[in-house]
Amino acid sequence: MKPAGPIPSHFSALGGELMLGGRTASALVDEAGDTPLFVYSRDAIAARMAELRSAMPERLHIHYAMKANPYGPLLEFMADLVDGLDIASVGEFEQAREAGYLPRETSFAGPGKRDDELFAAIRAGVTINLESEGEADRALEIARTLDVKPRLAIRVNPSFELRGSGMKMGGGAKPFGVDADRVPALARRLVDADANWRGFHIYSGSQSLDAEAIAESQANVIALASELAAEADVSVPHLNMGGGFGIPYFAKDEPLDIEYIGRALQRQFNDLPSNLAETQFAIELGRYLVGEAGVYLTRVVDRKISHGTTYVVTDGGLHHQLAASGNFGAVVRRNYPVAIASKFDAEPVEEVNIVGCLCTPLDRLGDDVHMPRAEVGDLVAVFCAGAYGASASPATFLGQGPAQELLV
Ligand SMILES: Cc1ncc(COP(=O)(O)O)c(C=O)c1O
C-alpha cells in the first residue's frame, strides 16, 4: 500500500457522503449536470484568508496569484478578500478586469511579455514587473507612444533561493527577473526616464512547507531590496516579497506554520532599514489561498483486475488534474489525498489503483491506495484541487474536454 496525502480538515461526511460547502458530493454533481467536476468552497477560502490575515503583520498586503485558479466566480470572490492581484498574461488581465480588479492593484510578471501585452497593461495602468533590460526598453518605448507614465517595477533574480521549495525561482541562472548585480543601473535608468517607479518584485520559489526557510527568504528579500535601492539611490514605494507558502499534498507533509512566519516578519518590520521605512510590502500567494478549498470529483466507470491488481477506472484524469497525476513538475509520483466521495466515512477494505480514462500509463490518480470498495457509479474525490487543476491541465488531450467547475 502507498499512503495518500492528508485530506484537508474542513471536509466532513453526511449520510456517508463527502460534503462541500454544506452540500453532498452527489448533490453538487447533480447541480453541475455531470462529472468530472471541480468544486471550490467559498467558506474554506474565506477561513484561510482570515487565518492568514490574523497571523501576518497588518502592514503586509496579500495579493492573489491568479495563475493558481482563474475560474471567474472564484476570481470575483477573491477580489473582496485580497489587496492586489498578480497576473502573468494579457489573457489573465482580461479575466481580472471582468472580475472587477482595478489595474492599479494589479501587477504583471512573467518572461516573454509581448509588445501587445505591454501595450494593453501599460495603457490600463497595471504595474509591469520588468524581467529584463530589453523588456524595460520596450515598456518605455510603448509608454512614450501612449504618452503615459508607465508603472514599472523590476523583478529581481536574487542570488538566493527559497530553501525546500518545490519550484525554485531564484539563485543562479534563471529566465525570471534581472540578475541582482544589474538591477541598480536599471532602476536608476527607469527613475531618470521619469517612469512611475514602483519598486521591486523578488520571487524566490513556490510550495515550501518550511516556515523557517520562508522567514529567512523574506529577511533576505528585505536586505536585498534595501541594498539595491541604496546603490541605485532610489526609493522603494512597493516591495513584492514573493510568496512560496505551500500546502500539504502528500503523506507526512505538515501544514505550514504561518504564525511563525508572521512573527518573524513583524520583527523585520519593527527594525526596517531606513530606506524601506515608507515601503508598502506585499506577498503574492496562489495555492495557499485556494488549493485546499477545491476538490475534483470524478465518477467510477469501470472496475477491473489485471494480474491481481484492481483498477478503479474513472471518467476524469490527468487532462484535468495533471498535478495529481504526478506529471506537473514532480520528480517522483506520490499520491495526492484521494477518497471515495460516495463512501467518505466507510472503512477502507481494499488496495486499488485509481486511474483516469486516458489511454496512457501516466493517467494515475491514486497508486496502491487503501479505499472502501468503489463500484461503478461511485464518486472519487481528489483533494487539493483548488490550485493548478482545471487551468493547468491539458483539457483537450485525446479529445476530452474541460471539467465543470462550481463555486459553492
Ligand atoms: C511570480 C509568481 N508569483 C506567484 C506564484 C504562485 O505560486 P503559488 O501558487 O505556489 O503560491 C508563482 C508560481 O509559480 C510565480 O511564479
The ligand as an SDF file (V2000), in Angstrom:
LIG
                    3D

 16 16  0  0  0  0  0  0  0  0999 V2000
    5.8510   35.0420   -9.9180 C   0  0  0  0  0  0  0  0  0  0  0  0
    4.9520   34.0630   -9.2540 C   0  0  0  0  0  0  0  0  0  0  0  0
    4.0770   34.5060   -8.3420 N   0  0  0  0  0  0  0  0  0  0  0  0
    3.2460   33.6630   -7.7100 C   0  0  0  0  0  0  0  0  0  0  0  0
    3.2480   32.3260   -7.9670 C   0  0  0  0  0  0  0  0  0  0  0  0
    2.2610   31.4520   -7.2530 C   0  0  0  0  0  0  0  0  0  0  0  0
    2.8110   30.3820   -6.6030 O   0  0  0  0  0  0  0  0  0  0  0  0
    1.9670   29.5520   -5.5500 P   0  0  0  0  0  0  0  0  0  0  0  0
    0.7000   29.1600   -6.2090 O   0  0  0  0  0  0  0  0  0  0  0  0
    2.8390   28.4200   -5.2050 O   0  0  0  0  0  0  0  0  0  0  0  0
    1.7030   30.4530   -4.3830 O   0  0  0  0  0  0  0  0  0  0  0  0
    4.1560   31.8060   -8.9030 C   0  0  0  0  0  0  0  0  0  0  0  0
    4.1990   30.3700   -9.1930 C   0  0  0  0  0  0  0  0  0  0  0  0
    4.9240   29.8540   -9.9590 O   0  0  0  0  0  0  0  0  0  0  0  0
    5.0290   32.7040   -9.5640 C   0  0  0  0  0  0  0  0  0  0  0  0
    5.8760   32.2750  -10.4900 O   0  0  0  0  0  0  0  0  0  0  0  0
  1  2  1  0
  2  3  1  0
  2 15  2  0
  3  4  2  0
  4  5  1  0
  5  6  1  0
  5 12  2  0
  6  7  1  0
  7  8  1  0
  8  9  2  0
  8 10  1  0
  8 11  1  0
 12 13  1  0
 12 15  1  0
 13 14  2  0
 15 16  1  0
M  END
$$$$
